[in-house]
Amino acid sequence: MEKRVALSAAIFVLFTFSASVWTHGQAGFLDKALETYQKGMNSPLSKSMGSQVTDSELITGFKQALEIGAKKAVQLASRPGGFLNNPDIRIPLPGKLQTAADMLRRFGLGSQADAFEQSMNEAAEKAAKEALPVFSQAVKDMTFEDAKKLWKGGDTSITQYFKNKTFKTLYERFKPVVHNSVEQVGVTQRYNNFVSSPAIKGVVGNTNLDLDHYVTNKTLDGLFKLLAQQEKDIRSNPAARTTDLLKKIFGQ
């Protein structure tokens, strides 16, 4: 039992110190944490951890942190303007259509392109809310071994975990939702208006874009990018620790 508690304490100390590196760029923090542990877990934090936090609390707290990050990412993506007004995840026109649109905008003729792009982003915002139950299930399925792997992983280990666990399920769930959203906000009509104009045909010729597939993939790309941002915040920002257990594990 003492060995297991000591292991949990070691994992927590190293995870907490390495978390600080992400946002503040303090690369020496992890080295200091390792040095402290190698000297016999003599820091006040380590001693407190060893007597207060169990393996069960550690994994539960880790899951809570992931749930909070996933919920925040979905909220940011699904609110009005969540994709459209965020340059990090805004869905652009695909391939040659973007090149053609840029040309038209230079001549003040980009209104149809803008309307098409806006409609795709609005469809993504409507679909994004479907991600939360899938993310939540991935968190519930997490084991203590998973948590240790995430702790040992890189800066985006949590995001990569979610992506590996949920991408296929999210895609399958998203695609019909995206299809309905595409129809609701008029993406198909705006796309047809854009590509049927003589100026566009002269630049890109005939195009055959699978709108549902394109918007679905871009929606997932945006969600995982937001999740990576939330991962950094959870690891480094005390204000993101909104439950008693998270405060106990990560500190006030």
C-alpha positions as CSV (number, residue, x, y, z in Angstrom):
1,M,0.0,0.0,0.0
2,E,2.8,2.4,0.9
3,K,4.6,1.7,-2.4
4,R,1.4,2.4,-4.3
5,V,0.8,5.7,-2.5
6,A,4.4,6.7,-3.1
7,L,4.0,5.9,-6.8
8,S,0.9,8.0,-6.9
9,A,2.6,10.9,-5.2
10,A,5.5,10.6,-7.6
11,I,3.2,10.7,-10.6
12,F,1.3,13.6,-9.3
13,V,4.4,15.7,-8.4
14,L,6.0,15.1,-11.8
15,F,2.7,15.8,-13.6
16,T,2.0,19.0,-11.7
17,F,5.5,20.4,-12.2
18,S,5.6,19.5,-15.9
19,A,2.2,21.1,-16.4
20,S,3.7,24.5,-15.4
21,V,6.1,24.3,-18.4
22,W,3.3,24.5,-21.0
23,T,2.0,28.0,-20.6
24,H,4.9,29.8,-18.8
25,G,7.7,28.2,-20.7
26,Q,9.6,27.3,-17.5
27,A,11.5,24.4,-18.8
28,G,13.4,24.0,-15.6
29,F,10.4,23.1,-13.6
30,L,10.4,19.4,-14.6
31,D,14.1,19.1,-13.9
32,K,13.5,20.6,-10.4
33,A,10.6,18.1,-9.8
34,L,12.7,15.2,-10.8
35,E,15.6,16.4,-8.5
36,T,13.2,16.8,-5.6
37,Y,11.8,13.3,-6.1
38,Q,15.3,11.8,-6.4
39,K,16.3,13.3,-3.1
40,G,13.6,11.4,-1.3
41,M,10.3,13.1,-1.9
42,N,11.2,15.8,0.7
43,S,9.1,18.7,-0.5
44,P,6.0,19.7,1.5
45,L,3.8,19.0,-1.5
46,S,5.1,15.5,-1.9
47,K,4.7,14.7,1.8
48,S,1.1,16.1,1.7
49,M,0.3,14.1,-1.4
50,G,1.6,10.9,0.1
51,S,-0.8,11.1,3.0
52,Q,-3.8,12.7,1.5
53,V,-4.4,11.6,-2.1
54,T,-5.1,8.0,-3.0
55,D,-4.8,6.3,-6.4
56,S,-8.6,6.4,-6.7
57,E,-8.7,10.1,-6.1
58,L,-5.9,10.7,-8.5
59,I,-7.6,9.0,-11.5
60,T,-11.0,10.6,-10.5
61,G,-9.4,14.0,-10.4
62,F,-7.7,13.4,-13.7
63,K,-11.0,12.5,-15.3
64,Q,-12.6,15.6,-13.9
65,A,-9.9,17.7,-15.4
66,L,-10.5,16.1,-18.8
67,E,-14.3,16.5,-18.6
68,I,-13.9,20.2,-17.8
69,G,-11.6,20.6,-20.7
70,A,-13.8,18.8,-23.2
71,K,-16.9,20.7,-22.0
72,K,-15.2,24.0,-22.4
73,A,-13.9,23.1,-25.9
74,V,-17.3,22.1,-27.0
75,Q,-18.9,25.2,-25.5
76,L,-16.4,27.5,-27.3
77,A,-16.9,25.7,-30.6
78,S,-20.7,25.5,-30.5
79,R,-21.5,29.0,-29.5
80,P,-22.6,31.6,-32.2
81,G,-19.4,32.6,-34.0
82,G,-17.4,29.8,-32.3
83,F,-15.9,28.8,-35.6
84,L,-16.5,31.8,-37.8
85,N,-14.9,34.4,-35.4
86,N,-12.0,32.2,-34.3
87,P,-9.1,32.4,-36.8
88,D,-7.6,29.3,-35.2
89,I,-10.4,27.0,-36.2
90,R,-12.4,29.0,-38.9
91,I,-13.2,26.7,-41.8
92,P,-11.7,28.1,-45.0
93,L,-12.9,27.4,-48.6
94,P,-11.3,24.2,-49.9
95,G,-8.4,24.1,-52.3
96,K,-8.9,25.9,-55.6
97,L,-12.1,27.5,-54.4
98,Q,-10.1,29.5,-51.9
99,T,-7.7,30.6,-54.6
100,A,-10.6,31.7,-56.8
101,A,-12.3,33.5,-53.9
102,D,-9.2,35.4,-53.0
103,M,-9.0,36.6,-56.7
104,L,-12.7,37.7,-56.7
105,R,-12.3,39.5,-53.4
106,R,-9.5,41.7,-54.9
107,F,-12.1,42.9,-57.4
108,G,-14.8,43.3,-54.8
109,L,-16.7,40.3,-56.1
110,G,-16.3,38.0,-53.1
111,S,-19.8,38.2,-51.5
112,Q,-20.8,34.7,-52.7
113,A,-17.6,33.2,-51.5
114,D,-18.0,34.9,-48.1
115,A,-21.6,33.7,-47.8
116,F,-20.5,30.1,-48.6
117,E,-17.7,30.2,-46.1
118,Q,-19.9,31.7,-43.4
119,S,-22.5,29.0,-43.9
120,M,-20.0,26.2,-43.5
121,N,-18.8,27.6,-40.2
122,E,-22.3,28.0,-38.9
123,A,-23.0,24.4,-39.8
124,A,-19.9,23.4,-37.8
125,E,-21.1,25.3,-34.8
126,K,-24.4,23.6,-34.8
127,A,-22.8,20.1,-35.1
128,A,-20.1,20.7,-32.5
129,K,-22.4,20.2,-29.5
130,E,-22.7,16.6,-30.4
131,A,-19.1,16.0,-29.4
132,L,-19.7,16.3,-25.6
133,P,-21.3,12.9,-24.9
134,V,-18.7,11.1,-27.0
135,F,-15.9,12.9,-25.1
136,S,-17.6,12.1,-21.8
137,Q,-17.7,8.4,-22.6
138,A,-14.0,8.4,-23.5
139,V,-13.3,9.9,-20.1
140,K,-15.4,7.2,-18.3
141,D,-13.5,4.5,-20.2
142,M,-10.1,5.8,-19.0
143,T,-8.1,3.5,-16.7
144,F,-5.3,4.2,-14.3
145,E,-2.9,2.8,-16.9
146,D,-4.3,5.4,-19.4
147,A,-3.7,8.2,-17.0
148,K,-0.1,7.1,-16.4
149,K,0.5,7.1,-20.2
150,L,-1.0,10.6,-20.5
151,W,1.3,11.8,-17.7
152,K,4.3,10.4,-19.5
153,G,3.1,11.9,-22.9
154,G,3.9,15.2,-24.5
155,D,2.3,18.5,-24.5
156,T,-0.8,17.3,-26.2
157,S,-1.1,13.8,-24.8
158,I,-4.6,14.3,-23.5
159,T,-5.8,15.7,-26.9
160,Q,-4.1,12.8,-28.7
161,Y,-5.8,10.3,-26.3
162,F,-9.2,11.8,-27.1
163,K,-8.5,11.8,-30.8
164,N,-7.4,8.2,-30.8
165,K,-10.5,7.1,-28.8
166,T,-13.2,9.3,-30.4
167,F,-12.4,10.3,-33.9
168,K,-14.2,7.5,-35.7
169,T,-17.2,7.7,-33.4
170,L,-17.3,11.5,-33.7
171,Y,-17.1,11.4,-37.5
172,E,-20.0,8.9,-37.7
173,R,-22.1,10.9,-35.3
174,F,-21.1,14.2,-36.8
175,K,-21.7,13.5,-40.5
176,P,-25.5,13.2,-40.4
177,V,-25.7,16.2,-38.0
178,V,-23.5,18.2,-40.3
179,H,-25.7,17.2,-43.2
180,N,-28.7,18.6,-41.5
181,S,-26.9,21.7,-40.4
182,V,-25.6,22.2,-43.9
183,E,-29.2,22.1,-45.2
184,Q,-30.5,24.3,-42.4
185,V,-28.1,27.2,-43.0
186,G,-28.1,26.9,-46.7
187,V,-24.5,25.7,-47.3
188,T,-25.4,23.7,-50.4
189,Q,-27.3,26.6,-52.0
190,R,-24.5,29.0,-51.3
191,Y,-21.9,26.6,-52.6
192,N,-23.9,26.1,-55.9
193,N,-24.3,29.9,-56.2
194,F,-20.5,30.3,-55.8
195,V,-19.2,27.6,-58.1
196,S,-21.8,28.3,-60.9
197,S,-20.7,31.8,-61.5
198,P,-18.8,32.2,-64.8
199,A,-15.8,33.8,-63.1
200,I,-15.3,30.8,-60.9
201,K,-15.7,28.2,-63.6
202,G,-13.0,29.9,-65.6
203,V,-10.6,29.5,-62.7
204,V,-11.4,26.1,-61.2
205,G,-13.4,24.4,-63.9
206,N,-15.7,21.7,-62.7
207,T,-15.5,20.8,-59.0
208,N,-17.1,18.0,-57.1
209,L,-16.9,18.8,-53.4
210,D,-18.3,16.4,-50.7
211,L,-19.6,19.2,-48.4
212,D,-20.7,16.8,-45.6
213,H,-17.2,15.2,-45.5
214,Y,-15.3,18.4,-45.7
215,V,-17.3,20.2,-43.0
216,T,-17.3,17.2,-40.7
217,N,-13.5,16.8,-40.9
218,K,-12.9,20.5,-40.4
219,T,-15.3,20.6,-37.4
220,L,-13.3,17.8,-35.8
221,D,-10.0,19.5,-36.5
222,G,-11.3,22.6,-34.8
223,L,-12.6,20.7,-31.8
224,F,-9.3,19.0,-31.2
225,K,-7.4,22.2,-31.6
226,L,-9.6,23.8,-28.9
227,L,-9.2,20.8,-26.7
228,A,-5.4,21.1,-26.9
229,Q,-5.7,24.7,-25.8
230,Q,-7.9,23.7,-22.9
231,E,-5.5,20.9,-22.0
232,K,-2.8,23.5,-21.4
233,D,-5.1,25.7,-19.4
234,I,-6.1,22.8,-17.1
235,R,-2.6,21.8,-16.4
236,S,-1.4,25.4,-15.6
237,N,-4.2,27.6,-14.5
238,P,-5.5,27.3,-10.9
239,A,-8.8,29.1,-12.0
240,A,-9.6,26.1,-14.2
241,R,-9.8,23.8,-11.1
242,T,-13.4,24.1,-10.3
243,T,-14.1,21.1,-8.1
244,D,-13.0,20.3,-4.6
245,L,-11.1,17.2,-5.8
246,L,-9.2,19.2,-8.4
247,K,-8.3,21.8,-5.8
248,K,-7.1,19.1,-3.5
249,I,-5.0,17.4,-6.2
250,F,-3.6,20.4,-8.1
251,G,-3.7,23.0,-5.3
252,Q,-5.8,26.0,-4.7
